[in-house]
Amino acid sequence: MGRKYIDLTNTYTSEGIYIKKLVTSSGGAGKHKKWICVCPICNEEFVVQSNHLLQDKITSCNNCAKKKFNDLTG
């Protein structure tokens, strides 16, 4: 018997990332499911493994993580 996965569909992470839907349902020992997520900064979709979402390792998509935003708050 395999492990049951946690359904993350239509939920948010603590960083505000919206988890839209499951991409791959196959998985087994050592395999992680992948999810389509929406970046809270640029609203672009990107794919993330479930273990990264559950451990709060992701704060934004790769494009936003590479860019350096200027602080315009003063």
PDB file of N, CA, C, O and CB in Angstrom:
ATOM      1  N   MET A   1       0.830  -1.189   0.000  1.00  0.00           N
ATOM      2  CA  MET A   1       0.000   0.000   0.000  1.00  0.00           C
ATOM      3  C   MET A   1       0.868   1.244   0.000  1.00  0.00           C
ATOM      4  O   MET A   1       1.859   1.327   0.726  1.00  0.00           O
ATOM      5  CB  MET A   1      -0.941   0.003   1.203  1.00  0.00           C
ATOM      6  N   GLY A   2       0.487   2.203  -0.818  1.00  0.00           N
ATOM      7  CA  GLY A   2       1.236   3.449  -0.895  1.00  0.00           C
ATOM      8  C   GLY A   2       0.682   4.491   0.056  1.00  0.00           C
ATOM      9  O   GLY A   2      -0.369   4.313   0.672  1.00  0.00           O
ATOM     10  N   ARG A   3       1.400   5.551   0.151  1.00  0.00           N
ATOM     11  CA  ARG A   3       0.942   6.659   0.979  1.00  0.00           C
ATOM     12  C   ARG A   3      -0.184   7.406   0.283  1.00  0.00           C
ATOM     13  O   ARG A   3      -0.240   7.459  -0.946  1.00  0.00           O
ATOM     14  CB  ARG A   3       2.100   7.614   1.298  1.00  0.00           C
ATOM     15  N   LYS A   4      -1.072   7.976   1.068  1.00  0.00           N
ATOM     16  CA  LYS A   4      -2.113   8.819   0.506  1.00  0.00           C
ATOM     17  C   LYS A   4      -1.552  10.232   0.396  1.00  0.00           C
ATOM     18  O   LYS A   4      -0.827  10.701   1.273  1.00  0.00           O
ATOM     19  CB  LYS A   4      -3.416   8.785   1.378  1.00  0.00           C
ATOM     20  N   TYR A   5      -1.902  10.893  -0.692  1.00  0.00           N
ATOM     21  CA  TYR A   5      -1.392  12.250  -0.867  1.00  0.00           C
ATOM     22  C   TYR A   5      -2.386  13.266  -0.312  1.00  0.00           C
ATOM     23  O   TYR A   5      -3.582  13.001  -0.198  1.00  0.00           O
ATOM     24  CB  TYR A   5      -1.108  12.535  -2.355  1.00  0.00           C
ATOM     25  N   ILE A   6      -1.858  14.423   0.026  1.00  0.00           N
ATOM     26  CA  ILE A   6      -2.684  15.514   0.528  1.00  0.00           C
ATOM     27  C   ILE A   6      -3.165  16.313  -0.678  1.00  0.00           C
ATOM     28  O   ILE A   6      -2.355  16.772  -1.483  1.00  0.00           O
ATOM     29  CB  ILE A   6      -1.893  16.423   1.544  1.00  0.00           C
ATOM     30  N   ASP A   7      -4.466  16.480  -0.802  1.00  0.00           N
ATOM     31  CA  ASP A   7      -5.022  17.245  -1.916  1.00  0.00           C
ATOM     32  C   ASP A   7      -4.872  18.731  -1.623  1.00  0.00           C
ATOM     33  O   ASP A   7      -5.507  19.259  -0.710  1.00  0.00           O
ATOM     34  CB  ASP A   7      -6.514  16.878  -2.160  1.00  0.00           C
ATOM     35  N   LEU A   8      -4.036  19.393  -2.394  1.00  0.00           N
ATOM     36  CA  LEU A   8      -3.737  20.811  -2.192  1.00  0.00           C
ATOM     37  C   LEU A   8      -4.507  21.715  -3.149  1.00  0.00           C
ATOM     38  O   LEU A   8      -4.294  22.927  -3.153  1.00  0.00           O
ATOM     39  CB  LEU A   8      -2.253  21.053  -2.355  1.00  0.00           C
ATOM     40  N   THR A   9      -5.393  21.150  -3.953  1.00  0.00           N
ATOM     41  CA  THR A   9      -6.128  21.908  -4.960  1.00  0.00           C
ATOM     42  C   THR A   9      -6.919  23.052  -4.335  1.00  0.00           C
ATOM     43  O   THR A   9      -7.582  22.879  -3.312  1.00  0.00           O
ATOM     44  CB  THR A   9      -7.064  20.989  -5.728  1.00  0.00           C
ATOM     45  N   ASN A  10      -6.840  24.224  -4.967  1.00  0.00           N
ATOM     46  CA  ASN A  10      -7.563  25.438  -4.551  1.00  0.00           C
ATOM     47  C   ASN A  10      -7.234  25.892  -3.134  1.00  0.00           C
ATOM     48  O   ASN A  10      -8.118  26.324  -2.395  1.00  0.00           O
ATOM     49  CB  ASN A  10      -9.044  25.207  -4.657  1.00  0.00           C
ATOM     50  N   THR A  11      -5.964  25.792  -2.758  1.00  0.00           N
ATOM     51  CA  THR A  11      -5.527  26.273  -1.449  1.00  0.00           C
ATOM     52  C   THR A  11      -4.390  27.276  -1.637  1.00  0.00           C
ATOM     53  O   THR A  11      -3.882  27.451  -2.744  1.00  0.00           O
ATOM     54  CB  THR A  11      -5.076  25.090  -0.542  1.00  0.00           C
ATOM     55  N   TYR A  12      -4.001  27.927  -0.553  1.00  0.00           N
ATOM     56  CA  TYR A  12      -2.906  28.900  -0.553  1.00  0.00           C
ATOM     57  C   TYR A  12      -1.830  28.447   0.414  1.00  0.00           C
ATOM     58  O   TYR A  12      -2.117  27.819   1.433  1.00  0.00           O
ATOM     59  CB  TYR A  12      -3.415  30.315  -0.175  1.00  0.00           C
ATOM     60  N   THR A  13      -0.575  28.775   0.083  1.00  0.00           N
ATOM     61  CA  THR A  13       0.512  28.524   1.020  1.00  0.00           C
ATOM     62  C   THR A  13       0.611  29.720   1.965  1.00  0.00           C
ATOM     63  O   THR A  13      -0.099  30.711   1.796  1.00  0.00           O
ATOM     64  CB  THR A  13       1.866  28.280   0.270  1.00  0.00           C
ATOM     65  N   SER A  14       1.486  29.625   2.951  1.00  0.00           N
ATOM     66  CA  SER A  14       1.654  30.732   3.891  1.00  0.00           C
ATOM     67  C   SER A  14       2.264  31.961   3.209  1.00  0.00           C
ATOM     68  O   SER A  14       2.148  33.075   3.720  1.00  0.00           O
ATOM     69  CB  SER A  14       2.532  30.296   5.068  1.00  0.00           C
ATOM     70  N   GLU A  15       2.913  31.762   2.059  1.00  0.00           N
ATOM     71  CA  GLU A  15       3.517  32.868   1.311  1.00  0.00           C
ATOM     72  C   GLU A  15       2.551  33.476   0.299  1.00  0.00           C
ATOM     73  O   GLU A  15       2.913  34.421  -0.401  1.00  0.00           O
ATOM     74  CB  GLU A  15       4.769  32.392   0.596  1.00  0.00           C
ATOM     75  N   GLY A  16       1.331  32.952   0.210  1.00  0.00           N
ATOM     76  CA  GLY A  16       0.326  33.515  -0.690  1.00  0.00           C
ATOM     77  C   GLY A  16       0.267  32.879  -2.066  1.00  0.00           C
ATOM     78  O   GLY A  16      -0.445  33.375  -2.939  1.00  0.00           O
ATOM     79  N   ILE A  17       0.992  31.801  -2.280  1.00  0.00           N
ATOM     80  CA  ILE A  17       0.963  31.109  -3.563  1.00  0.00           C
ATOM     81  C   ILE A  17      -0.327  30.308  -3.663  1.00  0.00           C
ATOM     82  O   ILE A  17      -0.652  29.527  -2.768  1.00  0.00           O
ATOM     83  CB  ILE A  17       2.204  30.186  -3.732  1.00  0.00           C
ATOM     84  N   TYR A  18      -1.061  30.505  -4.755  1.00  0.00           N
ATOM     85  CA  TYR A  18      -2.309  29.787  -4.986  1.00  0.00           C
ATOM     86  C   TYR A  18      -2.010  28.481  -5.698  1.00  0.00           C
ATOM     87  O   TYR A  18      -1.383  28.478  -6.757  1.00  0.00           O
ATOM     88  CB  TYR A  18      -3.302  30.644  -5.809  1.00  0.00           C
ATOM     89  N   ILE A  19      -2.450  27.378  -5.128  1.00  0.00           N
ATOM     90  CA  ILE A  19      -2.244  26.060  -5.717  1.00  0.00           C
ATOM     91  C   ILE A  19      -3.482  25.729  -6.531  1.00  0.00           C
ATOM     92  O   ILE A  19      -4.553  25.474  -5.980  1.00  0.00           O
ATOM     93  CB  ILE A  19      -1.968  24.967  -4.621  1.00  0.00           C
ATOM     94  N   LYS A  20      -3.327  25.737  -7.843  1.00  0.00           N
ATOM     95  CA  LYS A  20      -4.457  25.641  -8.757  1.00  0.00           C
ATOM     96  C   LYS A  20      -4.930  24.207  -8.975  1.00  0.00           C
ATOM     97  O   LYS A  20      -6.095  23.899  -8.721  1.00  0.00           O
ATOM     98  CB  LYS A  20      -4.092  26.253 -10.077  1.00  0.00           C
ATOM     99  N   LYS A  21      -4.039  23.316  -9.445  1.00  0.00           N
ATOM    100  CA  LYS A  21      -4.453  21.937  -9.710  1.00  0.00           C
ATOM    101  C   LYS A  21      -3.253  21.012  -9.815  1.00  0.00           C
ATOM    102  O   LYS A  21      -2.112  21.454  -9.945  1.00  0.00           O
ATOM    103  CB  LYS A  21      -5.279  21.864 -10.992  1.00  0.00           C
ATOM    104  N   LEU A  22      -3.535  19.726  -9.756  1.00  0.00           N
ATOM    105  CA  LEU A  22      -2.527  18.678  -9.856  1.00  0.00           C
ATOM    106  C   LEU A  22      -2.133  18.485 -11.312  1.00  0.00           C
ATOM    107  O   LEU A  22      -2.996  18.412 -12.187  1.00  0.00           O
ATOM    108  CB  LEU A  22      -3.046  17.355  -9.252  1.00  0.00           C
ATOM    109  N   VAL A  23      -0.822  18.400 -11.579  1.00  0.00           N
ATOM    110  CA  VAL A  23      -0.340  18.181 -12.937  1.00  0.00           C
ATOM    111  C   VAL A  23      -0.154  16.699 -13.183  1.00  0.00           C
ATOM    112  O   VAL A  23      -0.688  16.158 -14.151  1.00  0.00           O
ATOM    113  CB  VAL A  23       0.974  18.936 -13.183  1.00  0.00           C
ATOM    114  N   THR A  24       0.599  16.036 -12.316  1.00  0.00           N
ATOM    115  CA  THR A  24       0.862  14.608 -12.475  1.00  0.00           C
ATOM    116  C   THR A  24       0.284  13.864 -11.295  1.00  0.00           C
ATOM    117  O   THR A  24       0.551  14.197 -10.140  1.00  0.00           O
ATOM    118  CB  THR A  24       2.373  14.327 -12.608  1.00  0.00           C
ATOM    119  N   SER A  25      -0.502  12.861 -11.591  1.00  0.00           N
ATOM    120  CA  SER A  25      -1.085  12.082 -10.504  1.00  0.00           C
ATOM    121  C   SER A  25      -0.271  10.832 -10.230  1.00  0.00           C
ATOM    122  O   SER A  25      -0.466  10.178  -9.205  1.00  0.00           O
ATOM    123  CB  SER A  25      -2.524  11.707 -10.829  1.00  0.00           C
ATOM    124  N   SER A  26       0.644  10.489 -11.137  1.00  0.00           N
ATOM    125  CA  SER A  26       1.454   9.309 -10.895  1.00  0.00           C
ATOM    126  C   SER A  26       2.494   9.618  -9.843  1.00  0.00           C
ATOM    127  O   SER A  26       2.965  10.750  -9.727  1.00  0.00           O
ATOM    128  CB  SER A  26       2.119   8.821 -12.188  1.00  0.00           C
ATOM    129  N   GLY A  27       2.827   8.658  -9.118  1.00  0.00           N
ATOM    130  CA  GLY A  27       3.818   8.839  -8.071  1.00  0.00           C
ATOM    131  C   GLY A  27       3.937   7.536  -7.310  1.00  0.00           C
ATOM    132  O   GLY A  27       3.053   6.682  -7.382  1.00  0.00           O
ATOM    133  N   GLY A  28       4.961   7.394  -6.628  1.00  0.00           N
ATOM    134  CA  GLY A  28       5.179   6.195  -5.858  1.00  0.00           C
ATOM    135  C   GLY A  28       6.307   6.465  -4.900  1.00  0.00           C
ATOM    136  O   GLY A  28       6.526   7.605  -4.491  1.00  0.00           O
ATOM    137  N   ALA A  29       7.011   5.444  -4.547  1.00  0.00           N
ATOM    138  CA  ALA A  29       8.121   5.596  -3.623  1.00  0.00           C
ATOM    139  C   ALA A  29       9.168   6.517  -4.226  1.00  0.00           C
ATOM    140  O   ALA A  29       9.705   6.226  -5.295  1.00  0.00           O
ATOM    141  CB  ALA A  29       8.734   4.231  -3.276  1.00  0.00           C
ATOM    142  N   GLY A  30       9.461   7.609  -3.567  1.00  0.00           N
ATOM    143  CA  GLY A  30      10.475   8.537  -4.030  1.00  0.00           C
ATOM    144  C   GLY A  30      10.017   9.507  -5.098  1.00  0.00           C
ATOM    145  O   GLY A  30      10.824  10.301  -5.582  1.00  0.00           O
ATOM    146  N   LYS A  31       8.755   9.475  -5.483  1.00  0.00           N
ATOM    147  CA  LYS A  31       8.249  10.378  -6.514  1.00  0.00           C
ATOM    148  C   LYS A  31       7.336  11.410  -5.869  1.00  0.00           C
ATOM    149  O   LYS A  31       6.540  11.077  -4.991  1.00  0.00           O
ATOM    150  CB  LYS A  31       7.496   9.595  -7.624  1.00  0.00           C
ATOM    151  N   HIS A  32       7.448  12.640  -6.294  1.00  0.00           N
ATOM    152  CA  HIS A  32       6.624  13.709  -5.751  1.00  0.00           C
ATOM    153  C   HIS A  32       5.645  14.188  -6.808  1.00  0.00           C
ATOM    154  O   HIS A  32       5.989  14.285  -7.986  1.00  0.00           O
ATOM    155  CB  HIS A  32       7.494  14.873  -5.250  1.00  0.00           C
ATOM    156  N   LYS A  33       4.462  14.479  -6.395  1.00  0.00           N
ATOM    157  CA  LYS A  33       3.461  14.997  -7.306  1.00  0.00           C
ATOM    158  C   LYS A  33       3.789  16.450  -7.630  1.00  0.00           C
ATOM    159  O   LYS A  33       4.428  17.147  -6.843  1.00  0.00           O
ATOM    160  CB  LYS A  33       2.042  14.870  -6.702  1.00  0.00           C
ATOM    161  N   LYS A  34       3.337  16.898  -8.812  1.00  0.00           N
ATOM    162  CA  LYS A  34       3.603  18.266  -9.230  1.00  0.00           C
ATOM    163  C   LYS A  34       2.287  19.011  -9.356  1.00  0.00           C
ATOM    164  O   LYS A  34       1.271  18.452  -9.768  1.00  0.00           O
ATOM    165  CB  LYS A  34       4.384  18.300 -10.564  1.00  0.00           C
ATOM    166  N   TRP A  35       2.328  20.289  -8.990  1.00  0.00           N
ATOM    167  CA  TRP A  35       1.139  21.131  -8.946  1.00  0.00           C
ATOM    168  C   TRP A  35       1.349  22.389  -9.763  1.00  0.00           C
ATOM    169  O   TRP A  35       2.448  22.943  -9.793  1.00  0.00           O
ATOM    170  CB  TRP A  35       0.783  21.490  -7.505  1.00  0.00           C
ATOM    171  N   ILE A  36       0.284  22.843 -10.430  1.00  0.00           N
ATOM    172  CA  ILE A  36       0.304  24.146 -11.092  1.00  0.00           C
ATOM    173  C   ILE A  36      -0.076  25.177 -10.036  1.00  0.00           C
ATOM    174  O   ILE A  36      -1.114  25.067  -9.383  1.00  0.00           O
ATOM    175  CB  ILE A  36      -0.677  24.194 -12.339  1.00  0.00           C
ATOM    176  N   CYS A  37       0.784  26.178  -9.884  1.00  0.00           N
ATOM    177  CA  CYS A  37       0.570  27.221  -8.887  1.00  0.00           C
ATOM    178  C   CYS A  37       0.564  28.583  -9.568  1.00  0.00           C
ATOM    179  O   CYS A  37       1.010  28.719 -10.707  1.00  0.00           O
ATOM    180  CB  CYS A  37       1.657  27.166  -7.787  1.00  0.00           C
ATOM    181  N   VAL A  38       0.055  29.588  -8.864  1.00  0.00           N
ATOM    182  CA  VAL A  38       0.029  30.952  -9.377  1.00  0.00           C
ATOM    183  C   VAL A  38       0.851  31.831  -8.438  1.00  0.00           C
ATOM    184  O   VAL A  38       0.635  31.842  -7.226  1.00  0.00           O
ATOM    185  CB  VAL A  38      -1.440  31.484  -9.510  1.00  0.00           C
ATOM    186  N   CYS A  39       1.796  32.564  -9.019  1.00  0.00           N
ATOM    187  CA  CYS A  39       2.688  33.431  -8.246  1.00  0.00           C
ATOM    188  C   CYS A  39       1.906  34.608  -7.668  1.00  0.00           C
ATOM    189  O   CYS A  39       1.125  35.231  -8.388  1.00  0.00           O
ATOM    190  CB  CYS A  39       3.855  33.940  -9.127  1.00  0.00           C
ATOM    191  N   PRO A  40       2.097  34.928  -6.386  1.00  0.00           N
ATOM    192  CA  PRO A  40       1.387  36.060  -5.788  1.00  0.00           C
ATOM    193  C   PRO A  40       1.928  37.424  -6.230  1.00  0.00           C
ATOM    194  O   PRO A  40       1.268  38.441  -6.017  1.00  0.00           O
ATOM    195  CB  PRO A  40       1.460  35.959  -4.289  1.00  0.00           C
ATOM    196  N   ILE A  41       3.107  37.459  -6.837  1.00  0.00           N
ATOM    197  CA  ILE A  41       3.725  38.714  -7.237  1.00  0.00           C
ATOM    198  C   ILE A  41       3.349  39.088  -8.680  1.00  0.00           C
ATOM    199  O   ILE A  41       2.896  40.203  -8.941  1.00  0.00           O
ATOM    200  CB  ILE A  41       5.248  38.617  -7.094  1.00  0.00           C
ATOM    201  N   CYS A  42       3.542  38.141  -9.614  1.00  0.00           N
ATOM    202  CA  CYS A  42       3.330  38.453 -11.031  1.00  0.00           C
ATOM    203  C   CYS A  42       2.111  37.748 -11.637  1.00  0.00           C
ATOM    204  O   CYS A  42       1.788  37.985 -12.801  1.00  0.00           O
ATOM    205  CB  CYS A  42       4.562  38.080 -11.818  1.00  0.00           C
ATOM    206  N   ASN A  43       1.441  36.901 -10.886  1.00  0.00           N
ATOM    207  CA  ASN A  43       0.258  36.151 -11.325  1.00  0.00           C
ATOM    208  C   ASN A  43       0.532  35.186 -12.470  1.00  0.00           C
ATOM    209  O   ASN A  43      -0.396  34.823 -13.193  1.00  0.00           O
ATOM    210  CB  ASN A  43      -0.815  37.105 -11.739  1.00  0.00           C
ATOM    211  N   GLU A  44       1.767  34.765 -12.655  1.00  0.00           N
ATOM    212  CA  GLU A  44       2.122  33.775 -13.672  1.00  0.00           C
ATOM    213  C   GLU A  44       2.005  32.375 -13.078  1.00  0.00           C
ATOM    214  O   GLU A  44       2.216  32.179 -11.881  1.00  0.00           O
ATOM    215  CB  GLU A  44       3.559  34.023 -14.214  1.00  0.00           C
ATOM    216  N   GLU A  45       1.666  31.403 -13.927  1.00  0.00           N
ATOM    217  CA  GLU A  45       1.575  30.012 -13.478  1.00  0.00           C
ATOM    218  C   GLU A  45       2.946  29.360 -13.551  1.00  0.00           C
ATOM    219  O   GLU A  45       3.741  29.661 -14.441  1.00  0.00           O
ATOM    220  CB  GLU A  45       0.553  29.219 -14.330  1.00  0.00           C
ATOM    221  N   PHE A  46       3.218  28.462 -12.607  1.00  0.00           N
ATOM    222  CA  PHE A  46       4.455  27.699 -12.594  1.00  0.00           C
ATOM    223  C   PHE A  46       4.197  26.365 -11.913  1.00  0.00           C
ATOM    224  O   PHE A  46       3.189  26.204 -11.224  1.00  0.00           O
ATOM    225  CB  PHE A  46       5.590  28.479 -11.880  1.00  0.00           C
ATOM    226  N   VAL A  47       5.095  25.413 -12.097  1.00  0.00           N
ATOM    227  CA  VAL A  47       4.914  24.055 -11.579  1.00  0.00           C
ATOM    228  C   VAL A  47       5.867  23.822 -10.409  1.00  0.00           C
ATOM    229  O   VAL A  47       7.043  24.180 -10.469  1.00  0.00           O
ATOM    230  CB  VAL A  47       5.152  22.999 -12.696  1.00  0.00           C
ATOM    231  N   VAL A  48       5.341  23.217  -9.345  1.00  0.00           N
ATOM    232  CA  VAL A  48       6.124  22.978  -8.134  1.00  0.00           C
ATOM    233  C   VAL A  48       5.847  21.561  -7.622  1.00  0.00           C
ATOM    234  O   VAL A  48       4.729  21.060  -7.741  1.00  0.00           O
ATOM    235  CB  VAL A  48       5.788  24.037  -7.038  1.00  0.00           C
ATOM    236  N   GLN A  49       6.859  20.929  -7.060  1.00  0.00           N
ATOM    237  CA  GLN A  49       6.679  19.630  -6.428  1.00  0.00           C
ATOM    238  C   GLN A  49       5.986  19.800  -5.088  1.00  0.00           C
ATOM    239  O   GLN A  49       6.163  20.811  -4.408  1.00  0.00           O
ATOM    240  CB  GLN A  49       8.030  18.914  -6.250  1.00  0.00           C
ATOM    241  N   SER A  50       5.195  18.804  -4.716  1.00  0.00           N
ATOM    242  CA  SER A  50       4.408  18.894  -3.481  1.00  0.00           C
ATOM    243  C   SER A  50       5.277  19.023  -2.239  1.00  0.00           C
ATOM    244  O   SER A  50       4.896  19.722  -1.300  1.00  0.00           O
ATOM    245  CB  SER A  50       3.518  17.681  -3.346  1.00  0.00           C
ATOM    246  N   ASN A  51       6.434  18.369  -2.208  1.00  0.00           N
ATOM    247  CA  ASN A  51       7.270  18.453  -1.015  1.00  0.00           C
ATOM    248  C   ASN A  51       7.769  19.873  -0.773  1.00  0.00           C
ATOM    249  O   ASN A  51       7.935  20.279   0.377  1.00  0.00           O
ATOM    250  CB  ASN A  51       8.451  17.504  -1.136  1.00  0.00           C
ATOM    251  N   HIS A  52       8.011  20.637  -1.846  1.00  0.00           N
ATOM    252  CA  HIS A  52       8.440  22.028  -1.690  1.00  0.00           C
ATOM    253  C   HIS A  52       7.301  22.900  -1.168  1.00  0.00           C
ATOM    254  O   HIS A  52       7.526  23.818  -0.380  1.00  0.00           O
ATOM    255  CB  HIS A  52       8.956  22.582  -3.023  1.00  0.00           C
ATOM    256  N   LEU A  53       6.077  22.609  -1.611  1.00  0.00           N
ATOM    257  CA  LEU A  53       4.928  23.371  -1.126  1.00  0.00           C
ATOM    258  C   LEU A  53       4.649  23.088   0.343  1.00  0.00           C
ATOM    259  O   LEU A  53       4.387  24.006   1.120  1.00  0.00           O
ATOM    260  CB  LEU A  53       3.693  23.052  -1.959  1.00  0.00           C
ATOM    261  N   LEU A  54       4.707  21.830   0.718  1.00  0.00           N
ATOM    262  CA  LEU A  54       4.387  21.442   2.089  1.00  0.00           C
ATOM    263  C   LEU A  54       5.434  21.917   3.089  1.00  0.00           C
ATOM    264  O   LEU A  54       5.126  22.110   4.265  1.00  0.00           O
ATOM    265  CB  LEU A  54       4.244  19.941   2.179  1.00  0.00           C
ATOM    266  N   GLN A  55       6.656  22.104   2.636  1.00  0.00           N
ATOM    267  CA  GLN A  55       7.729  22.556   3.525  1.00  0.00           C
ATOM    268  C   GLN A  55       7.958  24.063   3.430  1.00  0.00           C
ATOM    269  O   GLN A  55       8.918  24.577   4.003  1.00  0.00           O
ATOM    270  CB  GLN A  55       9.020  21.819   3.199  1.00  0.00           C
ATOM    271  N   ASP A  56       7.080  24.785   2.705  1.00  0.00           N
ATOM    272  CA  ASP A  56       7.184  26.245   2.526  1.00  0.00           C
ATOM    273  C   ASP A  56       8.550  26.683   2.017  1.00  0.00           C
ATOM    274  O   ASP A  56       9.117  27.662   2.502  1.00  0.00           O
ATOM    275  CB  ASP A  56       6.892  26.950   3.834  1.00  0.00           C
ATOM    276  N   LYS A  57       9.078  25.948   1.030  1.00  0.00           N
ATOM    277  CA  LYS A  57      10.363  26.311   0.438  1.00  0.00           C
ATOM    278  C   LYS A  57      10.201  27.285  -0.723  1.00  0.00           C
ATOM    279  O   LYS A  57      11.187  27.863  -1.179  1.00  0.00           O
ATOM    280  CB  LYS A  57      11.089  25.065  -0.034  1.00  0.00           C
ATOM    281  N   ILE A  58       8.981  27.478  -1.209  1.00  0.00           N
ATOM    282  CA  ILE A  58       8.726  28.319  -2.371  1.00  0.00           C
ATOM    283  C   ILE A  58       8.035  29.607  -1.920  1.00  0.00           C
ATOM    284  O   ILE A  58       7.039  29.561  -1.197  1.00  0.00           O
ATOM    285  CB  ILE A  58       7.862  27.565  -3.422  1.00  0.00           C
ATOM    286  N   THR A  59       8.564  30.754  -2.347  1.00  0.00           N
ATOM    287  CA  THR A  59       7.941  32.033  -2.001  1.00  0.00           C
ATOM    288  C   THR A  59       7.357  32.743  -3.218  1.00  0.00           C
ATOM    289  O   THR A  59       6.466  33.581  -3.082  1.00  0.00           O
ATOM    290  CB  THR A  59       8.953  32.934  -1.325  1.00  0.00           C
ATOM    291  N   SER A  60       7.866  32.406  -4.424  1.00  0.00           N
ATOM    292  CA  SER A  60       7.355  32.984  -5.667  1.00  0.00           C
ATOM    293  C   SER A  60       7.851  32.119  -6.818  1.00  0.00           C
ATOM    294  O   SER A  60       8.561  31.136  -6.606  1.00  0.00           O
ATOM    295  CB  SER A  60       7.811  34.482  -5.840  1.00  0.00           C
ATOM    296  N   CYS A  61       7.473  32.492  -8.041  1.00  0.00           N
ATOM    297  CA  CYS A  61       7.942  31.745  -9.208  1.00  0.00           C
ATOM    298  C   CYS A  61       9.426  32.033  -9.436  1.00  0.00           C
ATOM    299  O   CYS A  61       9.989  32.943  -8.827  1.00  0.00           O
ATOM    300  CB  CYS A  61       7.111  32.112 -10.472  1.00  0.00           C
ATOM    301  N   ASN A  62      10.043  31.268 -10.301  1.00  0.00           N
ATOM    302  CA  ASN A  62      11.477  31.446 -10.564  1.00  0.00           C
ATOM    303  C   ASN A  62      11.792  32.802 -11.174  1.00  0.00           C
ATOM    304  O   ASN A  62      12.842  33.379 -10.891  1.00  0.00           O
ATOM    305  CB  ASN A  62      11.977  30.352 -11.486  1.00  0.00           C
ATOM    306  N   ASN A  63      10.891  33.320 -12.011  1.00  0.00           N
ATOM    307  CA  ASN A  63      11.135  34.628 -12.633  1.00  0.00           C
ATOM    308  C   ASN A  63      11.207  35.726 -11.582  1.00  0.00           C
ATOM    309  O   ASN A  63      12.098  36.574 -11.638  1.00  0.00           O
ATOM    310  CB  ASN A  63      10.035  34.951 -13.656  1.00  0.00           C
ATOM    311  N   CYS A  64      10.288  35.727 -10.630  1.00  0.00           N
ATOM    312  CA  CYS A  64      10.282  36.758  -9.582  1.00  0.00           C
ATOM    313  C   CYS A  64      11.430  36.561  -8.602  1.00  0.00           C
ATOM    314  O   CYS A  64      11.972  37.534  -8.078  1.00  0.00           O
ATOM    315  CB  CYS A  64       8.948  36.746  -8.827  1.00  0.00           C
ATOM    316  N   ALA A  65      11.801  35.321  -8.351  1.00  0.00           N
ATOM    317  CA  ALA A  65      12.891  35.053  -7.425  1.00  0.00           C
ATOM    318  C   ALA A  65      14.225  35.546  -7.982  1.00  0.00           C
ATOM    319  O   ALA A  65      15.112  35.922  -7.215  1.00  0.00           O
ATOM    320  CB  ALA A  65      12.968  33.561  -7.118  1.00  0.00           C
ATOM    321  N   LYS A  66      14.377  35.548  -9.312  1.00  0.00           N
ATOM    322  CA  LYS A  66      15.622  35.988  -9.931  1.00  0.00           C
ATOM    323  C   LYS A  66      15.710  37.509 -10.043  1.00  0.00           C
ATOM    324  O   LYS A  66      16.805  38.072 -10.055  1.00  0.00           O
ATOM    325  CB  LYS A  66      15.762  35.366 -11.304  1.00  0.00           C
ATOM    326  N   LYS A  67      14.557  38.171 -10.125  1.00  0.00           N
ATOM    327  CA  LYS A  67      14.539  39.619 -10.266  1.00  0.00           C
ATOM    328  C   LYS A  67      14.754  40.280  -8.902  1.00  0.00           C
ATOM    329  O   LYS A  67      14.386  39.727  -7.866  1.00  0.00           O
ATOM    330  CB  LYS A  67      13.209  40.088 -10.895  1.00  0.00           C
ATOM    331  N   LYS A  68      15.336  41.436  -8.921  1.00  0.00           N
ATOM    332  CA  LYS A  68      15.466  42.212  -7.695  1.00  0.00           C
ATOM    333  C   LYS A  68      14.530  43.398  -7.820  1.00  0.00           C
ATOM    334  O   LYS A  68      14.706  44.251  -8.691  1.00  0.00           O
ATOM    335  CB  LYS A  68      16.951  42.671  -7.443  1.00  0.00           C
ATOM    336  N   PHE A  69      13.541  43.449  -6.954  1.00  0.00           N
ATOM    337  CA  PHE A  69      12.573  44.520  -7.003  1.00  0.00           C
ATOM    338  C   PHE A  69      13.058  45.681  -6.139  1.00  0.00           C
ATOM    339  O   PHE A  69      13.566  45.483  -5.036  1.00  0.00           O
ATOM    340  CB  PHE A  69      11.188  44.027  -6.540  1.00  0.00           C
ATOM    341  N   ASN A  70      12.893  46.879  -6.654  1.00  0.00           N
ATOM    342  CA  ASN A  70      13.231  48.071  -5.888  1.00  0.00           C
ATOM    343  C   ASN A  70      12.120  48.354  -4.876  1.00  0.00           C
ATOM    344  O   ASN A  70      10.937  48.187  -5.173  1.00  0.00           O
ATOM    345  CB  ASN A  70      13.447  49.290  -6.827  1.00  0.00           C
ATOM    346  N   ASP A  71      12.513  48.776  -3.697  1.00  0.00           N
ATOM    347  CA  ASP A  71      11.546  49.141  -2.667  1.00  0.00           C
ATOM    348  C   ASP A  71      11.034  50.543  -2.959  1.00  0.00           C
ATOM    349  O   ASP A  71      11.775  51.519  -2.841  1.00  0.00           O
ATOM    350  CB  ASP A  71      12.177  49.062  -1.243  1.00  0.00           C
ATOM    351  N   LEU A  72       9.766  50.639  -3.339  1.00  0.00           N
ATOM    352  CA  LEU A  72       9.185  51.936  -3.698  1.00  0.00           C
ATOM    353  C   LEU A  72       8.355  52.528  -2.567  1.00  0.00           C
ATOM    354  O   LEU A  72       7.673  53.534  -2.762  1.00  0.00           O
ATOM    355  CB  LEU A  72       8.324  51.797  -4.941  1.00  0.00           C
ATOM    356  N   THR A  73       8.405  51.914  -1.382  1.00  0.00           N
ATOM    357  CA  THR A  73       7.586  52.388  -0.266  1.00  0.00           C
ATOM    358  C   THR A  73       8.192  53.615   0.403  1.00  0.00           C
ATOM    359  O   THR A  73       7.509  54.311   1.155  1.00  0.00           O
ATOM    360  CB  THR A  73       7.407  51.279   0.759  1.00  0.00           C
ATOM    361  N   GLY A  74       9.447  53.883   0.141  1.00  0.00           N
ATOM    362  CA  GLY A  74      10.055  55.088   0.685  1.00  0.00           C
ATOM    363  C   GLY A  74      10.969  54.760   1.771  1.00  0.00           C
ATOM    364  O   GLY A  74      11.579  55.654   2.356  1.00  0.00           O
TER     365      GLY A  74
END
